Amino acid sequence: MRPQCSLKNIHLSSIDLPHLDGGLKEGVSPDVQRQIEALVDQARSEFPDYAGSNLLSDVLDISSPLNDAASAIVDDSFLRCFTSAVDEPWNWNFYLLPLWILGVVLRNAIIFPLRLLTLLLGALVFIVAFMVAEALPAKHRTLAERRVVQFMAQIFVTSWTGVIRYHGPRPVSTANRVWVANHTSMIDYAVLCAYTPFAAIMQLHPGWVGLFQKRYLNSLGCLYFNRTQAKDRTLVHQRMRDHVADPNSMPLLIFPEGTCVNNEYCVMFRKGAFDLGATVCPIAIKYNKIFVDAFWNSKRQSFTAHLLKIMRSWALVCDVYFLEPQSKQPGESSQEFAERVQAMIAKRARLTVAPWDGYLKYYNLAEKHPDLIESQRRTYSAIISKHVVPL
């Protein structure tokens, strides 16, 4: 009978490979050595034509990358930051199933049409009111446009049956002050603007969202950029400085994560908002997922579909915390300042801090470095092909 061997508890890194020439590194226990030798003998007995090949060396060549790949699949803390909540089944029994069916009918046949009608009528009133505001003298135009945009944000929240609780003092426009918040969805901006209007740093989107941004949100002084273009980020950074220095400008809102995260984690804060020489006012946004998950997974769902999902739920429940303003401490770097503010927001919103750059979500290694991927494929292919029996 062939010996049964297990190597699941043995870890051999690539550092050990230069010292392994068909044998084992000195210091390995005799039991482990016997197990490996037995496994190699078994493989050579099954493939006698390849008994002269250095099977152990080949296995060790790819053992470390395979181990890393398996570990990444099992425990990928980066992907966890962008995973939507999974509904746990609760309605599959004789007593609760009829209530669940009744709820589906109420939400989709009665509540959703009423919400959609509210949104459409509110949008119509908003468009007319904004046109009237544009016709006002310059002295009153800016304030009127801001109020109309705030009205539209309140219409959006109403169409979701938003139960929003705001904690802390209302933001006031002041020179050399910037507001930063964790980011879950574009609806974050509507939730905050329904309370007080903000100018924001935004990714410019296509479709009706982009039209709304350029046509109406420009009145608030919003700044737009393309996250994949370094020139855009440099230009926006200078405009941020000019905006913050103006005491008559709208409060500037920045989402330092740079992407939407699932409101369970908080990824790395980019330091652009923290090297302006301004006081930073943290905002923590926490959604209750009892009725709907507010996270927008832009890679799988359009923003319109995301809004419709929220409108079909019972309600959107959210807490917004305006935290104590923070200033950079003596000797503190911009990155350390960003990490300190991130920790404050994460603690208040009960989020887990993840040491990842959110821009990696948009980084495709195969597109950026195809030579690296191809090199790895050739290496593994060359090793595996040595042990393939030709037909």
C-alpha positions in Angstrom: 0.0 0.0 0.0 1.3 3.4 -0.9 1.9 5.8 2.0 -0.7 8.6 2.4 1.0 11.9 2.9 -0.3 15.4 3.8 1.6 18.6 3.2 -1.2 21.0 4.2 0.7 22.2 7.3 4.0 22.7 5.5 4.8 26.2 4.2 7.9 26.6 2.0 8.5 30.1 0.7 10.4 31.3 -2.4 13.3 32.3 -0.1 14.0 28.6 0.6 14.1 27.6 -3.1 17.8 28.6 -3.8 18.8 26.2 -1.0 16.7 23.3 -2.3 18.4 21.3 -5.1 16.2 18.2 -5.4 16.4 17.8 -1.7 15.3 19.5 1.5 16.6 22.4 3.4 18.6 21.5 6.5 16.7 21.9 9.7 13.4 20.3 8.4 12.2 17.7 10.9 12.7 14.0 10.0 8.9 13.4 9.9 8.3 16.2 7.4 11.3 15.0 5.3 9.9 11.4 5.2 6.5 12.7 4.2 7.9 14.7 1.3 10.2 11.9 0.1 7.3 9.5 0.3 5.1 11.8 -1.8 7.9 12.3 -4.4 8.5 8.5 -4.6 4.8 7.9 -5.1 4.6 10.4 -7.9 7.7 8.9 -9.6 6.3 5.4 -9.3 3.1 6.5 -11.0 5.0 8.3 -13.8 8.1 6.1 -14.4 8.8 7.9 -17.7 9.4 11.1 -15.8 11.2 9.6 -12.8 14.4 11.4 -13.8 12.9 14.9 -13.6 13.3 17.0 -10.6 9.7 16.8 -9.5 10.2 18.2 -6.0 12.0 21.3 -7.3 9.2 22.0 -9.8 6.5 21.6 -7.1 8.4 24.0 -4.8 8.8 26.5 -7.7 5.1 27.0 -7.8 4.0 26.2 -4.2 4.4 29.7 -2.9 2.4 31.5 -5.6 -0.3 28.9 -5.5 -0.5 29.3 -1.7 -0.7 33.1 -2.0 -3.4 32.8 -4.7 -5.5 30.4 -2.5 -5.1 32.7 0.5 -6.3 35.7 -1.6 -9.4 33.8 -2.7 -10.3 32.7 0.8 -9.5 36.0 2.6 -9.6 39.0 0.3 -10.1 42.0 2.6 -10.0 44.4 -0.4 -13.1 42.8 -2.1 -14.9 42.8 1.2 -15.0 46.6 1.1 -17.0 46.5 -2.1 -19.4 43.6 -1.5 -23.1 44.3 -1.2 -25.1 43.0 1.8 -26.7 39.6 1.3 -30.3 39.2 2.4 -30.8 36.4 4.9 -34.0 34.4 4.2 -36.6 34.7 6.9 -39.9 34.3 5.1 -39.9 30.6 4.1 -42.5 29.3 6.5 -46.3 28.9 6.5 -46.9 31.9 8.8 -44.5 34.5 7.4 -44.7 33.9 3.6 -48.1 35.4 3.2 -47.0 38.6 5.0 -43.9 38.8 2.8 -46.0 38.5 -0.3 -48.3 41.2 0.9 -45.3 43.4 1.6 -44.0 42.9 -1.9 -47.4 43.9 -3.4 -47.6 47.0 -1.2 -44.1 48.2 -2.0 -44.2 47.6 -5.7 -47.9 48.2 -6.6 -48.8 51.1 -4.2 -45.8 52.7 -2.5 -43.4 52.7 -5.4 -45.8 54.4 -7.9 -46.6 57.1 -5.3 -42.9 57.7 -4.7 -42.2 57.8 -8.5 -45.0 60.3 -8.9 -43.6 62.5 -6.1 -40.2 62.4 -7.7 -41.4 63.4 -11.1 -43.7 66.2 -9.9 -40.9 67.5 -7.6 -38.5 67.4 -10.6 -40.9 69.4 -12.7 -41.3 72.0 -10.0 -37.6 72.1 -9.5 -36.9 72.8 -13.2 -39.4 75.6 -13.3 -38.2 77.1 -10.1 -34.6 77.0 -11.2 -35.4 78.8 -14.4 -37.1 81.5 -12.4 -34.1 81.7 -10.0 -31.8 82.2 -13.0 -33.9 85.2 -14.1 -33.5 87.0 -10.8 -30.9 89.8 -10.3 -27.4 88.6 -9.5 -27.8 89.8 -5.9 -30.5 87.3 -5.2 -29.8 84.7 -7.9 -27.2 82.7 -6.0 -29.2 82.3 -2.8 -32.3 81.3 -4.8 -30.5 78.7 -6.9 -29.0 77.1 -3.7 -32.4 76.9 -2.1 -33.9 75.3 -5.2 -31.2 72.7 -5.3 -31.7 72.0 -1.6 -35.4 71.5 -2.4 -34.6 68.9 -5.1 -32.4 67.0 -2.6 -35.3 66.9 -0.2 -37.5 65.6 -2.9 -35.0 62.8 -3.6 -35.0 61.9 0.1 -38.8 62.0 0.3 -39.0 59.6 -2.7 -37.0 57.1 -0.6 -39.1 57.7 2.5 -35.8 58.8 4.0 -35.6 58.6 7.8 -32.5 60.8 8.3 -31.3 61.8 11.7 -28.7 64.6 11.8 -26.5 64.9 14.9 -24.4 68.0 15.6 -24.3 71.6 14.5 -25.4 72.6 11.0 -22.4 73.4 8.8 -21.9 77.1 8.1 -19.9 78.6 5.2 -16.5 79.8 6.6 -13.2 80.5 5.0 -10.4 77.9 5.4 -12.7 75.1 6.3 -13.5 71.9 4.4 -15.9 69.0 5.2 -15.0 65.3 4.6 -17.2 62.2 4.8 -17.1 58.5 4.2 -18.7 57.5 0.9 -21.3 54.8 0.2 -23.3 56.1 -2.8 -24.0 59.2 -4.7 -27.1 59.5 -2.6 -24.7 60.6 0.2 -24.7 64.0 -1.5 -28.5 64.2 -1.6 -28.7 63.2 2.1 -26.3 66.0 3.1 -27.7 68.7 0.7 -31.2 68.0 2.0 -29.9 69.4 5.4 -27.6 72.2 4.0 -26.3 72.8 0.5 -22.7 71.8 -0.2 -20.3 72.3 -3.1 -18.6 68.9 -3.7 -15.7 67.3 -5.5 -17.3 64.9 -8.0 -16.6 62.4 -10.7 -18.4 63.6 -13.8 -20.9 60.9 -14.8 -22.6 60.3 -18.1 -26.3 60.4 -18.9 -28.9 62.3 -16.9 -26.7 62.4 -13.9 -24.0 64.3 -15.8 -26.6 66.6 -17.2 -27.9 67.4 -13.7 -24.3 68.0 -12.5 -23.4 70.4 -15.3 -26.8 72.2 -15.6 -27.8 72.6 -11.9 -25.0 71.7 -9.5 -22.6 74.2 -11.0 -24.7 76.9 -9.2 -23.2 75.5 -5.9 -19.6 75.6 -7.2 -19.1 71.9 -7.5 -15.8 70.8 -9.0 -15.6 67.8 -11.4 -12.7 65.5 -12.4 -11.9 62.2 -13.9 -10.3 59.9 -11.3 -8.2 58.2 -13.9 -6.6 61.4 -15.2 -3.7 62.8 -13.2 -4.0 66.2 -14.9 -7.6 66.6 -13.8 -6.7 65.8 -10.2 -3.9 68.4 -10.2 -6.2 71.1 -11.7 -9.0 70.3 -9.2 -6.6 70.5 -6.3 -5.7 74.1 -7.1 -9.4 75.0 -7.6 -10.0 73.4 -4.2 -7.5 75.8 -2.6 -9.2 78.8 -4.3 -12.6 77.7 -3.2 -11.6 77.1 0.5 -10.0 80.5 0.7 -13.2 82.3 -0.5 -15.4 83.2 2.6 -18.4 83.6 0.3 -18.3 80.2 -1.3 -20.4 77.2 -0.4 -19.1 74.7 2.2 -16.8 72.3 0.3 -17.6 68.6 0.7 -15.0 66.0 -0.2 -15.2 62.2 -0.1 -11.5 61.3 0.5 -12.0 57.6 -0.2 -12.5 58.5 -3.8 -15.0 55.6 -4.4 -18.1 54.1 -3.0 -17.5 51.6 -0.1 -20.1 49.3 1.4 -20.6 51.2 4.7 -19.0 48.3 6.6 -15.4 49.4 5.9 -13.5 52.6 5.4 -10.7 52.5 2.9 -7.7 54.8 2.8 -8.3 58.6 2.8 -6.4 60.4 0.1 -4.5 63.3 1.5 -5.6 66.0 -1.0 -8.2 67.4 1.4 -5.7 67.4 4.3 -2.9 69.5 2.8 -5.0 72.6 2.0 -4.0 74.3 5.2 -7.7 74.4 6.2 -9.6 73.1 9.2 -11.2 69.8 8.5 -14.8 69.0 9.6 -15.5 65.2 9.7 -18.9 63.9 8.8 -19.8 60.2 9.6 -22.6 58.7 7.6 -24.1 55.4 8.8 -26.9 53.6 6.9 -29.1 51.1 8.6 -29.5 48.1 6.3 -32.7 46.8 7.9 -34.8 47.8 4.8 -32.3 48.4 2.0 -28.5 48.4 1.4 -27.5 51.9 0.4 -24.2 50.8 -1.2 -23.9 51.6 -4.9 -21.8 48.9 -6.7 -21.2 51.0 -9.8 -19.5 48.0 -11.6 -22.7 45.9 -11.4 -25.5 48.4 -11.4 -26.3 51.8 -13.0 -27.2 54.7 -10.7 -30.8 54.7 -12.1 -31.2 51.0 -11.1 -29.7 51.8 -7.7 -32.3 54.6 -7.2 -35.2 52.3 -8.2 -34.0 49.6 -5.8 -34.1 52.1 -2.9 -37.5 53.5 -4.0 -38.9 49.9 -3.9 -37.8 49.4 -0.3 -39.8 50.3 2.8 -37.5 53.2 3.8 -34.0 54.5 3.8 -32.7 54.8 7.4 -29.6 56.9 8.0 -27.7 58.7 10.8 -25.4 61.7 9.9 -22.9 62.8 12.5 -21.2 66.2 12.2 -18.0 65.8 14.3 -15.7 68.2 16.0 -13.5 70.2 13.5 -9.9 69.1 13.4 -6.6 70.9 12.6 -3.3 69.6 11.7 -1.1 69.2 14.7 2.6 70.4 14.9 4.9 67.9 13.2 1.9 65.9 11.8 2.1 65.0 8.1 -0.9 65.3 5.8 -1.2 61.5 5.6 -1.1 61.2 9.4 -3.7 63.9 9.6 -5.9 62.0 7.1 -5.5 58.8 9.0 -6.5 60.5 12.3 -9.7 61.9 10.8 -10.4 58.6 9.1 -10.2 56.9 12.5 -12.7 59.4 14.0 -15.2 58.8 11.2 -14.8 55.0 11.3 -15.3 54.9 15.1 -18.4 57.1 15.0 -20.0 55.2 12.0 -18.9 51.8 13.4 -16.8 51.0 10.3 -13.7 48.9 10.0 -10.6 50.7 8.7 -9.0 48.9 5.7 -5.5 49.8 4.5 -6.4 49.9 0.9 -6.4 52.7 -1.7 -10.0 52.8 -3.1 -8.6 53.7 -6.6 -7.4 50.0 -6.9 -11.0 49.3 -7.6 -10.5 50.8 -11.0 -7.0 49.4 -11.6 -6.8 46.4 -14.0 -3.4 44.7 -13.6 -3.9 42.8 -16.9 -4.4 46.0 -18.8 -1.7 48.0 -17.1 1.0 45.3 -17.0 0.2 42.6 -19.6 3.9 41.6 -19.7 3.9 40.7 -16.0 0.8 38.5 -16.4 2.2 36.8 -19.5 5.5 36.1 -17.7 3.8 34.4 -14.9 1.7 32.3 -17.3 4.8 31.2 -19.2 6.6 30.2 -16.0 3.7 28.0 -14.7 3.1 26.6 -18.2 6.8 25.6 -18.6 6.8 23.8 -15.3 3.5 22.0 -15.8 4.2 20.9 -19.3 7.2 18.8 -18.1 4.8 16.4 -16.5 2.1 16.2 -19.1 2.0 12.8 -20.9 1.8 13.4 -24.7 -1.1 11.8 -26.5 
